[in-house]
Amino acid sequence: MSFINLNFLHENFYDDEMVFFDVGCCDLWDTKDFAIALPKAKIFAFEPLKNYYNINLERSQLYGVEFYNYAISDVDGEILFYP
């Protein structure tokens, strides 16, 4: 569950062509809501946990989101991940 006010996004940025990053998108549940609230936005979603890979591929195509199965970090290389 996200604490972002979707009504605020929709009312203030609906017509804006923006770039939106959802880092740690889990299963794209909130990301799909962002895509609906911001139909002109280019949305990039990142989730490293392999358990969500298949559902995220399906949902990202449904909602026009670019999904990446990567982690974002200040470390270049492998690191221990705690889901």
Stockholm file with secondary structure:
# STOCKHOLM 1.0

chainA/1-83         MSFINLNFLHENFYDDEMVFFDVGCCDLWDTKDFAIALPKAKIFAFEPLKNYYNINLERSQLYGVEFYNYAISDVDGEILFYP
#=GR chainA/1-83 SS CCCSCHHHHHHHHTTCCCEEEEETCTTSHHHHHHHHHCTTCEEEEECCCGGGHHHHHHHHHHHTCEEECCCCCSCSSCCCCCC
#=GC SS_cons        CCCSCHHHHHHHHTTCCCEEEEETCTTSHHHHHHHHHCTTCEEEEECCCGGGHHHHHHHHHHHTCEEECCCCCSCSSCCCCCC
//
